[in-house]
């Protein structure tokens, strides 16, 4: 193997930088093979040095690409979607079912007064998509909803869980506290005592 001197390595690196900066491959200049101290034979390419000298240097074509600004999805599709930044969310389809479910979401504080939730705006969003919750295959069967528990609409599922007796009892307890100290309340307490005796 040929031993390279530091100057030769530096010269090869400069030539490589020139080729990269110009964007084309330049033929290597002929160099006299350096002899090694062990008098070993130097490696030559197949075909000899004369074969490389006869070929013209290869030039690669470089293409210049000018990037075009992307066309917004709202311009392209006539504003039927929210755009690529919002994953082309479709325009809201205002069906009667969707309006009913939007009202239900807005009034969710009324159904469960103990859990206060953030108030939603009155108008439905311009771009939205109604999806369906699908059970994960990794959940155990006991965690999934059965066929009887699955409901077609959001209203049906909420009304199946909704407990009217709970709200009635809460209402009556609040009204009873409001009536305390009045004449009618005192009379009812006295009547209860008489019944015990």
C-alpha atoms as one frame of an Amber mdcrd trajectory, in Angstrom:
protein
   0.000   0.000   0.000   1.211   3.475  -0.735   2.111   5.731   2.165   0.547
   9.182   1.909   2.456  12.215   3.027   0.620  14.942   4.993   0.963  17.333
   2.054  -0.673  14.826  -0.308  -3.594  14.309   2.081  -4.062  18.066   2.395
  -4.030  18.430  -1.402  -6.665  15.667  -1.796  -8.933  17.354   0.759  -8.661
  20.710  -1.044  -9.545  19.089  -4.353 -12.571  17.436  -2.754 -13.757  20.784
  -1.359 -13.373  22.415  -4.778 -15.436  19.653  -6.400 -18.178  20.030  -3.809
 -18.307  23.818  -4.070 -18.360  23.877  -7.877 -20.957  21.112  -8.044 -19.122
  19.052 -10.628 -16.506  16.338 -10.593 -13.033  17.366 -11.745 -10.524  14.849
 -13.070  -7.612  14.203 -10.745  -4.250  15.567 -11.886  -1.586  12.965 -12.573
   0.823  12.377  -9.754   4.014  10.425  -9.801   3.575   7.396  -7.592   5.521
   7.690  -4.377   7.758   4.818  -3.560   7.521   3.260  -0.162  10.547   2.517
   1.952   9.896  -1.202   1.757  10.115  -1.155  -2.054   6.631  -2.646  -2.400
   4.761  -2.252  -5.635   2.324   0.634  -5.839  -1.349   0.013  -6.514  -2.554
   1.085  -9.960  -6.112   1.181 -11.243  -7.169  -1.389 -13.788  -6.474  -0.121
 -17.297  -3.496   2.004 -16.258  -3.130   5.783 -15.950  -3.473   6.264 -19.718
  -7.118   5.106 -19.684  -8.106   7.864 -17.232  -6.291  10.556 -19.222  -8.218
   9.797 -22.434 -11.682  10.194 -20.888 -13.119  13.715 -20.681 -14.077  14.890
 -17.175 -17.685  14.109 -16.257 -19.954  17.041 -15.591 -23.123  16.608 -13.609
 -26.072  18.810 -14.319 -27.238  20.786 -11.349 -30.879  21.749 -11.117 -32.063
  24.795  -9.275 -35.470  24.341  -7.691 -37.435  27.353  -6.581 -39.891  26.394
  -3.847 -43.441  27.573  -4.433 -45.493  28.786  -1.504 -48.109  26.181  -0.592
 -51.659  27.007  -1.569 -53.900  27.152   1.480 -56.516  24.419   1.641 -59.223
  27.004   2.250 -58.346  28.721  -1.062 -58.049  25.429  -2.902 -61.327  23.876
  -1.785 -63.538  26.928  -1.404 -63.341  27.065   2.411 -65.014  23.684   2.956
 -62.244  22.727   5.372 -60.385  24.444   8.199 -57.052  24.106   6.378 -53.989
  21.913   6.466 -52.945  23.295   9.860 -56.178  21.865  11.280 -55.897  18.566
   9.359 -58.600  19.632   6.854 -61.363  19.554   9.459 -64.672  19.609   7.519
 -67.312  22.304   7.767 -69.999  21.589  10.386 -73.068  19.828   9.032 -75.926
  21.498  10.940 -78.402  18.631  11.136 -81.232  18.668  13.707 -79.458  15.877
  15.628 -76.250  17.903  15.799 -78.139  21.013  17.017 -79.846  18.965  19.743
 -76.574  17.465  20.923 -74.872  20.898  20.891 -77.672  22.237  23.108 -77.232
  19.281  25.414 -73.497  19.950  25.708 -74.163  23.602  26.452 -76.626  22.738
  29.239 -74.602  19.961  30.874 -74.318  22.011  34.091 -78.089  21.740  34.536
 -78.048  17.946  34.320 -75.303  17.516  36.887 -75.089  20.580  39.148 -72.349
  19.105  41.330 -69.862  18.985  38.458 -69.244  22.469  37.121 -67.906  22.519
  33.580 -66.658  25.316  31.346 -69.469  27.086  29.523 -69.534  26.579  25.761
 -70.367  29.325  23.275 -73.945  29.676  22.057 -73.216  29.127  18.366 -71.865
  25.825  17.136 -68.300  25.883  15.766 -67.873  26.621  12.066 -65.647  23.570
  11.512 -66.206  20.379  13.481 -66.541  16.658  13.090 -68.736  14.289  15.060
 -67.005  11.054  15.893 -67.796   7.826  17.611 -66.024   6.380  20.641 -64.631
   2.948  19.898 -63.490   0.632  22.676 -59.807  -0.213  22.683 -58.942  -3.849
  21.979 -56.580  -3.719  24.968 -59.359  -2.940  27.467 -60.833  -5.909  29.312
 -64.326  -7.013  28.279 -65.734  -5.925  31.642 -64.712  -2.298  30.971 -66.535
  -2.117  27.631 -70.182  -1.138  27.224 -72.611  -3.916  26.515 -75.097  -3.853
  23.652 -77.912  -2.765  26.024 -75.839   0.101  27.420 -74.875   1.484  24.015
 -77.175   4.274  22.892 -77.622   5.861  19.476 -77.495   9.503  20.550 -75.823
  11.518  23.257 -79.194  12.481  24.733 -80.233   8.840  25.162 -76.970   7.930
  26.870 -77.195  10.859  29.305 -80.856  10.245  30.118 -80.146   6.580  30.857
 -77.583   7.578  33.497 -79.523  10.608  34.761 -81.178  10.074  38.156 -84.277
  12.233  38.720 -84.782  11.042  42.310 -81.342  12.353  43.265 -82.176  15.839
  42.008 -85.637  15.769  43.641 -84.210  14.819  47.029 -81.581  17.536  46.760
 -84.235  20.094  45.841 -86.460  19.107  48.751 -83.568  19.295  51.241 -82.665
  22.814  50.040 -86.302  23.936  50.315 -86.568  22.470  53.803 -83.546  24.468
  54.956 -85.125  27.627  53.523 -88.365  27.039  55.461 -86.607  26.640  58.834
 -87.604  29.240  61.436 -90.956  30.055  59.875 -94.329  29.472  61.484 -95.315
  26.654  59.112 -92.046  24.838  59.793 -92.604  25.086  63.554 -96.118  23.714
  63.225 -94.883  20.710  61.209 -92.213  19.952  63.861 -94.855  20.079  66.622
 -97.147  17.807  64.584 -94.345  15.242  64.198 -93.743  15.261  67.965 -97.445
  14.660  68.677 -97.484  11.685  66.308 -94.590  10.066  68.190 -96.388  10.353
  71.518
